[in-house]
Amino acid sequence: MTTNSPIEIVSRPADGTVVVSAYAGESIEDVARAAVALAQAEHAVVLFEFNGMNIRVEETMIAGLVVASYKNEVTRRAEAYRASPEGQAAEVAREQREAAEALALQTLLAELPAHIGTESRLVDWIGRLALLDRGGFDMPAVAGENPAPSKSQIARWIVGQVIDAFRRNHAVHPVFALHAAKYTAANV
């Protein structure tokens, strides 16, 4: 029998709980709904791990509150990490990496006019551009839950997408001309 459930029962310990596993790629919203439904059907506590976090669902719970609790804990852990010595060191390293990437990009952009018209030099330039660390040029806030990304975030996303196209040996899609025009016209 096949099922569309985002979870699978993996064990039923002697304490009466039901331990489930979420399938890869499932959202916390779908897993929480399925876990609450299972808890209600089984009249039991359902336990599962989601992105390294242990979650306990009781039959009286509402899926939306399970999701909110999960997201609050994710936020709390992220804030605690950023405040920790390791998180602060990672932030300093990120800032240094971004400064180096920005300098490398500025250097490459300054060289571009000298390479236009000479295929071999232009191809070499594109190759060096493609080697820039895309991670610094692809802000998740643009594609994620941030409804109003900054102009800088949009610019970094556009550059990241172009670098990714180069890395995959793809042409830069013409739609990026529209993105660039919107970026230029934006007062964000």
LUMMI-419061 format. One record per residue (C-alpha): x, y, z. Coordinates in pm, 1 decimal, padded with zeros to 6 digits. Layout:
BEGIN
<<X Y Z>>
...
This chain:
BEGIN
<<00000.0 00000.0 00000.0>>
<<00134.9 00344.1 -00089.8>>
<<00068.8 00653.7 00111.9>>
<<00111.6 01025.5 00068.1>>
<<00194.7 01073.9 00434.9>>
<<00502.7 01284.6 00509.3>>
<<00587.7 01058.5 00804.5>>
<<00650.5 00690.8 00869.0>>
<<00610.4 00503.1 01197.4>>
<<00948.0 00363.2 01298.0>>
<<00874.3 00223.8 01643.9>>
<<00623.5 00188.3 01923.8>>
<<00818.3 00185.6 02251.9>>
<<00676.6 00020.4 02562.4>>
<<00592.7 00361.2 02712.0>>
<<00303.8 00396.2 02462.7>>
<<00459.2 00666.4 02246.1>>
<<00478.4 00643.0 01869.7>>
<<00812.5 00734.0 01711.4>>
<<00793.0 00854.3 01353.3>>
<<01039.8 00971.5 01092.8>>
<<00975.6 01255.1 00850.7>>
<<01056.4 01188.0 00487.7>>
<<01334.0 01400.1 00338.9>>
<<01211.3 01718.6 00179.3>>
<<00890.5 01742.6 00379.1>>
<<00796.9 02073.9 00540.3>>
<<00750.7 02117.2 00912.4>>
<<00391.1 02221.2 00841.5>>
<<00307.3 01893.1 00666.5>>
<<00493.9 01681.1 00921.4>>
<<00325.6 01858.2 01214.1>>
<<-00021.5 01807.8 01061.5>>
<<00048.6 01437.3 01006.0>>
<<00195.2 01395.0 01355.9>>
<<-00106.1 01562.4 01521.1>>
<<-00345.5 01348.4 01314.7>>
<<-00155.1 01035.0 01415.2>>
<<-00149.8 01138.5 01782.5>>
<<-00526.1 01188.8 01772.2>>
<<-00590.6 00861.5 01587.8>>
<<-00364.1 00660.1 01819.2>>
<<-00446.7 00853.4 02141.4>>
<<-00073.3 00860.0 02199.5>>
<<00223.6 01093.9 02212.3>>
<<00407.5 01110.6 01879.3>>
<<00780.7 01179.9 01878.4>>
<<00993.6 01279.5 01580.9>>
<<01311.0 01460.7 01491.4>>
<<01303.7 01744.1 01241.7>>
<<01626.2 01914.4 01131.9>>
<<01805.1 01797.1 01444.7>>
<<01527.5 01904.7 01678.8>>
<<01330.2 01653.8 01887.1>>
<<00958.2 01728.9 01876.0>>
<<00684.2 01588.1 02099.1>>
<<00323.2 01600.5 01979.3>>
<<00026.6 01521.3 02202.5>>
<<-00323.5 01448.4 02075.7>>
<<-00460.5 01774.8 02216.1>>
<<-00211.3 01989.7 02025.2>>
<<-00279.9 02200.0 01717.6>>
<<-00043.7 02161.9 01420.9>>
<<00000.0 02538.4 01386.1>>
<<00126.2 02564.1 01742.7>>
<<00369.5 02276.1 01686.1>>
<<00504.7 02464.5 01383.6>>
<<00524.5 02793.7 01574.5>>
<<00706.5 02623.1 01861.8>>
<<00953.9 02466.9 01615.8>>
<<01019.2 02798.2 01440.7>>
<<01060.7 02979.6 01773.1>>
<<01319.6 02722.5 01878.9>>
<<01502.0 02756.4 01545.8>>
<<01511.9 03134.2 01598.1>>
<<01627.5 03096.8 01958.8>>
<<01908.1 02860.5 01857.4>>
<<02016.0 03088.0 01571.5>>
<<02027.0 03389.4 01803.1>>
<<02220.8 03191.5 02063.9>>
<<02471.0 03082.9 01798.9>>
<<02514.5 03438.5 01668.8>>
<<02579.4 03557.7 02026.1>>
<<02829.1 03277.8 02099.0>>
<<03204.8 03315.6 02043.3>>
<<03180.4 03068.4 01754.6>>
<<02895.1 03261.4 01594.3>>
<<03074.0 03593.7 01635.4>>
<<03390.4 03445.4 01481.9>>
<<03184.2 03309.8 01192.1>>
<<03030.9 03655.6 01138.8>>
<<03375.9 03817.2 01131.4>>
<<03493.1 03551.7 00884.0>>
<<03181.6 03608.7 00670.5>>
<<03240.3 03984.0 00666.6>>
<<03605.0 03932.1 00566.7>>
<<03503.8 03685.5 00295.6>>
<<03239.7 03926.1 00161.9>>
<<03490.3 04213.8 00159.2>>
<<03739.8 03998.7 -00032.2>>
<<03466.8 03888.7 -00275.2>>
<<03353.1 04248.1 -00326.9>>
<<03711.4 04356.3 -00396.2>>
<<03760.5 04064.4 -00636.4>>
<<03437.3 04155.7 -00814.7>>
<<03531.7 04524.4 -00835.2>>
<<03871.3 04428.2 -00977.0>>
<<03711.4 04201.4 -01235.3>>
<<03454.3 04462.2 -01333.9>>
<<03727.7 04725.2 -01375.2>>
<<03910.2 04487.5 -01612.2>>
<<03604.8 04412.3 -01826.8>>
<<03632.6 04703.4 -02073.3>>
<<03985.4 04592.0 -02166.8>>
<<03856.5 04243.2 -02250.5>>
<<03559.8 04338.4 -02468.3>>
<<03635.7 04257.9 -02830.6>>
<<03901.3 03996.0 -02756.8>>
<<03740.2 03653.0 -02729.2>>
<<04023.2 03478.9 -02546.9>>
<<04056.8 03755.9 -02287.2>>
<<03679.9 03777.1 -02241.7>>
<<03651.7 03400.3 -02191.5>>
<<03935.2 03415.5 -01936.7>>
<<03753.9 03699.6 -01758.6>>
<<03427.0 03504.6 -01747.5>>
<<03614.0 03202.8 -01610.2>>
<<03758.9 03411.8 -01327.6>>
<<03416.6 03561.0 -01256.6>>
<<03267.5 03212.1 -01236.3>>
<<03525.7 03114.9 -00972.7>>
<<03406.0 03380.0 -00729.9>>
<<03237.9 03229.5 -00426.8>>
<<02871.1 03228.9 -00524.8>>
<<02774.1 03175.0 -00160.6>>
<<02843.8 03539.6 -00088.4>>
<<02635.2 03650.0 -00384.2>>
<<02320.4 03446.0 -00326.3>>
<<02118.6 03580.9 -00037.8>>
<<01847.4 03338.1 00081.7>>
<<01643.9 03636.9 00199.0>>
<<01563.7 03720.3 -00161.8>>
<<01408.0 03384.0 -00240.9>>
<<01300.0 03297.2 00112.1>>
<<01049.3 03444.2 00350.9>>
<<01169.0 03805.4 00332.4>>
<<00891.0 03991.6 00145.6>>
<<01101.9 04306.9 00097.4>>
<<01466.8 04227.8 00028.0>>
<<01708.4 04518.7 00014.6>>
<<01851.7 04645.3 -00312.3>>
<<02188.3 04500.6 -00209.3>>
<<02032.4 04158.8 -00149.3>>
<<01866.9 04168.0 -00490.8>>
<<02196.0 04262.5 -00655.8>>
<<02380.2 03981.9 -00478.0>>
<<02110.1 03733.8 -00582.5>>
<<02138.0 03840.3 -00948.2>>
<<02517.5 03806.8 -00943.3>>
<<02488.3 03468.5 -00768.9>>
<<02248.4 03339.0 -01031.5>>
<<02480.6 03450.2 -01313.4>>
<<02782.2 03289.0 -01145.7>>
<<02580.0 02970.7 -01098.9>>
<<02491.1 02970.9 -01469.6>>
<<02860.0 03002.8 -01557.7>>
<<02952.2 02717.9 -01322.3>>
<<02693.9 02492.8 -01485.2>>
<<02824.1 02584.2 -01830.2>>
<<02491.9 02749.3 -01910.7>>
<<02430.6 03075.9 -02085.2>>
<<02302.0 03361.7 -01874.7>>
<<01925.5 03362.6 -01926.8>>
<<01787.5 03676.5 -02095.9>>
<<01546.1 03726.1 -01804.2>>
<<01841.6 03864.1 -01607.3>>
<<01830.6 04172.5 -01830.5>>
<<01483.9 04236.4 -01682.1>>
<<01610.4 04170.3 -01328.4>>
<<01898.8 04409.7 -01387.0>>
<<01662.7 04678.0 -01521.6>>
<<01434.0 04637.6 -01218.8>>
<<01735.9 04656.6 -00987.9>>
<<01855.4 04975.2 -01157.1>>
<<01510.9 05134.9 -01134.9>>
<<01446.1 05027.5 -00774.6>>
<<01466.6 05271.9 -00488.5>>
<<01492.8 04998.4 -00228.6>>
